[in-house]
Amino acid sequence: MINLTSDNLQKIEKFILDYSGIVISRIPAKGIQEKIGQHIALLGLNSVEDYIFLLKSPSGGLIRDELMSRITVAESFFFRNPSQFKYISTELFSEFVENRRALDLNEIKIWSAGCAGGEEPFSVAYIVKWFLRAKPDAKFYITASDINSRNLEKARQGLFKPRSFRKQSWEFQKEYKLPLTEENSDGYRIRREIREIVNFKFLNLKDIDSLKTQAGSDIILCRNVLIYFEERFRIELAAMFHKLLNPGGMLFLGETESLSSFNELFELKHCLGAYGYRKIRQ
Ligand SMILES: C[S@@+](CC[C@H](N)C(=O)[O-])C[C@H]1O[C@@H](n2cnc3c(N)ncnc32)[C@H](O)[C@@H]1O
């Protein structure tokens, strides 16, 4: 296997930063170097220069995908930070449904940006189905995106192992009295009516122009993703989320993340014990 000197590693880290915004040292997982080394060996390459050449080449999509699938952290579980889901389902949806006509809008557009294996967008789809029981005329469109194609493929299948469920995942379903999954010999399968309302797609958040497809969003969840990015990119992304949100739209981040330097664009809102960010200026 090729010797990954610190000089070689720096070159690869620079590529990863430029391509995805990810700062490798922020990834807690061990063995990243080995994973990259194995990838280079699998491709049968003799130098890091050749590896980087392939990663940068226009036809290197599959190689870039494979590298991202190896290094990204896909840790997630259903109804993570349940207060945010409670707030969205019991307060925000009703508000948006009422404002639809005034804003001349139709669907409520929700985007899970950095959706990992699908736990987050299926939790969203679940509360949408719950809400539709009371307001069947409401219209929703859910997009779930990620840079990790392998996880997107897995998410589309809607099959999960017990580790995607925590105590709060079961408590949430008990409270909402709606089953999320059906048991399957391979684990838990998301019920079809919930599964089929999530639209998965590949989106690299670093490719800022490609995010324009998400214009007109009402809710953006980008939770536990910004922590891996450098500050400059976080600032750029938050400004882009602001542009993509409809008036009054909301951005939700992970429990340990904050947008402290954005108080002129977003207002911090208490959401039943959690937080969200409300767009405040055009
Ligand atoms: C820790 S998971 C968070 C999953 C979910 N949002 C949650 O909070 O449970 C982080 C996700 O961000 C994705 N990600 C990292 N960099 C990305 C980028 N540049 N574009 C899109 N997704 C990215 C990773 O592939 C991973 O699936």
PDBQT file of the ligand as one rigid body, heavy atoms in Angstrom, charges set to zero:
ROOT
HETATM    1  C1  LIG A 301     -23.677  13.435  11.171  1.00  0.00    +0.000 C 
HETATM    2  S1  LIG A 301     -24.588  13.331   9.694  1.00  0.00    +0.000 S 
HETATM    3  C2  LIG A 301     -26.050  14.244  10.143  1.00  0.00    +0.000 C 
HETATM    4  C3  LIG A 301     -27.319  13.507   9.773  1.00  0.00    +0.000 C 
HETATM    5  C4  LIG A 301     -28.614  14.209  10.186  1.00  0.00    +0.000 C 
HETATM    6  N1  LIG A 301     -28.685  15.525   9.636  1.00  0.00    +0.000 N 
HETATM    7  C5  LIG A 301     -28.737  14.245  11.692  1.00  0.00    +0.000 C 
HETATM    8  O1  LIG A 301     -28.578  15.319  12.288  1.00  0.00    +0.000 OA
HETATM    9  O2  LIG A 301     -29.012  13.210  12.297  1.00  0.00    +0.000 OA
HETATM   10  C6  LIG A 301     -23.713  14.465   8.632  1.00  0.00    +0.000 C 
HETATM   11  C7  LIG A 301     -24.064  14.309   7.161  1.00  0.00    +0.000 C 
HETATM   12  O3  LIG A 301     -23.587  15.453   6.426  1.00  0.00    +0.000 OA
HETATM   13  C8  LIG A 301     -23.187  15.007   5.145  1.00  0.00    +0.000 C 
HETATM   14  N2  LIG A 301     -22.288  15.990   4.518  1.00  0.00    +0.000 N 
HETATM   15  C9  LIG A 301     -21.034  16.331   4.896  1.00  0.00    +0.000 A 
HETATM   16  N3  LIG A 301     -20.514  17.223   4.024  1.00  0.00    +0.000 NA
HETATM   17  C10 LIG A 301     -21.463  17.455   3.090  1.00  0.00    +0.000 A 
HETATM   18  C11 LIG A 301     -21.519  18.290   1.929  1.00  0.00    +0.000 A 
HETATM   19  N4  LIG A 301     -20.479  19.052   1.548  1.00  0.00    +0.000 N 
HETATM   20  N5  LIG A 301     -22.653  18.275   1.191  1.00  0.00    +0.000 NA
HETATM   21  C12 LIG A 301     -23.698  17.506   1.557  1.00  0.00    +0.000 A 
HETATM   22  N6  LIG A 301     -23.713  16.703   2.648  1.00  0.00    +0.000 NA
HETATM   23  C13 LIG A 301     -22.598  16.683   3.407  1.00  0.00    +0.000 A 
HETATM   24  C14 LIG A 301     -22.503  13.679   5.459  1.00  0.00    +0.000 C 
HETATM   25  O4  LIG A 301     -22.369  12.872   4.316  1.00  0.00    +0.000 OA
HETATM   26  C15 LIG A 301     -23.423  13.084   6.531  1.00  0.00    +0.000 C 
HETATM   27  O5  LIG A 301     -24.391  12.264   5.962  1.00  0.00    +0.000 OA
ENDROOT
TORSDOF 0
